[in-house]
Amino acid sequence: MSGHMSGNGTPSVIIAGDIGGTNTNLALVRRTKEDFTILLALRFSTREESSLAKPIETLLFQAREKGIGDRPDICCISGAGPVRNGEIQLTNAPWDIKASEIEERFGLPAMLINDFTAISYAIPLLDPDNPSQILKIPHCDGSLPPTPREGLALVVGAGTGLGVGFLLKQKEGRCLAFPSEGGHSELSCWDELSYAYHRWLSDQLSYAPGAELAVSGQGIASIFSFLSGPGFDTAMAEPYGIAFSPRPGEESSIDAAILRLPEQDRPAEIAGAIRKSPRCLLTMELFVRYYAAKVSGLASVFLPSGGIYLAGGISSKHETFLLDGQRFMRTFERNYSPHMRKYLAELPVMLVRDYSVSLLGAANAAVQLGSGANA
């Protein structure tokens, strides 16, 4: 492979990676003057790998086999965890990532960034007027606020865990992303059921739980476990308009089958059974309300005039459920303060539909931050 830096010293070919608790995604990306092109992308199971070395070797090998004659200039990897001293200790995976090991093994500069830093760097590359990339979510009054091109943006996404990031959008596509571990901030409560779930988690943890324990794939599984236990009274579901049959029959067998699954396999089954099981439906109702409440709370802290972007696999896979009957927005726009209710009702809220966004973001971070930066 042959490679070169562009005339202004920025990389022209990048190994971009997105390492999550479930999937390890890698791509060879070419930078042109106007945009980025993914030359080759591969997906691996994070839990089936022991490190990042073999997936990178496979990517480079397949690129050679396919005749892609572009040698990478830099490697930029995003991971689900904070970056400290050139390392990421993955929060939902059994191994860590070290920039020094990548540099030594593959002979090229390596950058590590937080997974939602990568998502944030991808946002300016997406077209807010293209619904295949970004879907604008109507507010409760039906309005669609215009998408600002500049300003501070909030990026929140539920996947295996809960990611949070902030992005300062500047002129001519420039941007500056700020990493965050906001997914571990406080979990909101608003009624008897949400308080009961909070107490159930607190008893297990001996400490107040964080939002990720409700707003994520693992959160969906956890909510379902609580609703299947003695701490849940079916009367708590009445405010949600969900009735539990005194003789559940088929519903009970569905719920029992889900509980027999490994926890990581439960969220998809729960979401797929909402029309058959009141317990599954209530689980997803709670998940969306917790999600919207967390996003609303973060918006009140940072006042994201540049808009709010919902990313992550769960948002894109279950967008119909989030949007049906304005399920997400009804909770998002709630606030005890009249002026905050007005502010929230005017904020642009968008759902990121382009699932390759994190790879593009890692490539953009490599260009905008330059080699040797870890954020």
Disulfide bonds with the S-S distance in Angstrom:
none
